[in-house]
Amino acid sequence: MKLSIIVLAATLPACGLVQIKGPDSSSGVTTTSETTSSGGHGPSAATRAWRRAQAKHEDALESLHYYATTKTVASHGTVNQFADNALALLQKDAFAELKDQCRKHVFAGEKDGTAYGKEYMHAKVLCPEIARSEEILKDAVRLGARAFAEYQVSDGFERELAKIEKEQRVYVDLVVQGNDAEAEKKRVASFVQKYYDALGEPLPDDVLGRIDTQVQTRSKAIQDAAAKGKIAAPASRDAAAERAIIDAYKSHHPQIRIVRAWMTDPGWRTIREDGIISRRAKNAELLVKAKDGTYCAVIPASVGQPYAGGGQYSSTIGVDEFIEGTPVRCP
């Protein structure tokens, strides 16, 4: 027995530490443990304390380090989560306990108290970040809010502009609501104002600064498209169908300024399903004046009547509406 002990001791380094991987009984986190050549003690009190702190606050610590080291955020549809999470940590004062412990040097000298070999999770790295946590989180809220505003400003605008320039098409909502910079600013602000309110700060002017230029660019694109647009002559008239179309569009767009509607098909088309008559339909268009009156748009529509049997159709006229139209000069 004595011989085996001597042999085991001889396999250890003459000085320094060896690391034995295994679960820390105090935290349940898989870490590395410290022993010395004498085998006289385990992890230091600072290491054990940091392991307990890490086990309790690991997600928050991961987030804090991420926010401390991230300087740019790409604009995309879910970037608001970046700001939301930072704001949640800030509002619940997630690092109050750790801040006090770091200030009292509870973790001074911590060694090998990190989980899964994450070097940045050492106390010597994170305690300085914890001390600055309020500043770091506020900066993260601002960064995320700005990126989310940028997404709201650029994403919809770029899609609309491409549609106008390449397809000579414009959204009905834009025709009805107007190409209004102030309205666009209010829309974007509605997504990000809450972050600045939470920080007790005004929404920076430059967050919405690009909108004026973008609206001017979009206005020119619409006018260029309208100069090329054509208004087709009616193929036929159908007072009941035209009234149904006008009423349908007005019900969904109360502010719409409809000039007139007309049929683009000379008559009804019979629609069959599996060889059986199901309904009849015909296409139409309506002319709508933009809110600011600087152009009009020709918007497609179609109407249909269900087959009632015996060569008869229901008197009810259904309307299919479209979300895009073609810019034209108003007659």
Sequence and secondary structure as in RCSB ss.txt:
>XXXX:A:sequence
MKLSIIVLAATLPACGLVQIKGPDSSSGVTTTSETTSSGGHGPSAATRAWRRAQAKHEDALESLHYYATTKTVAS
HGTVNQFADNALALLQKDAFAELKDQCRKHVFAGEKDGTAYGKEYMHAKVLCPEIARSEEILKDAVRLGARAFAE
YQVSDGFERELAKIEKEQRVYVDLVVQGNDAEAEKKRVASFVQKYYDALGEPLPDDVLGRIDTQVQTRSKAIQDA
AAKGKIAAPASRDAAAERAIIDAYKSHHPQIRIVRAWMTDPGWRTIREDGIISRRAKNAELLVKAKDGTYCAVIP
ASVGQPYAGGGQYSSTIGVDEFIEGTPVRCP
>XXXX:A:secstr
 HHHHHHHHHHS SSSEEEEEEE TTT  EEEEEEETT    S HHHHHHHHHHHHHHHHHHHHHHHHH      
 TTTHHHHHHHHHHHHTTTTHHHHHHHHTTTTTT  S  STT GGGSHHHHHHHHHTHHHHHHHHHHHHHHHHHH
HHHHHHHHHHHHHHHHH  EEHHHHHH   HHHHHHHHHHHHHHHHHHHT    GGGSTTHHHHHHHHHHHHHHH
HHH      SB  HHHHHHHHHHHHHH TT EEEEEEESSSS EEEEETTEEEEEEEEEEEEEE TTSS EEEEE
EEEEEEEEETTEE S  EEEE SEEEEE   
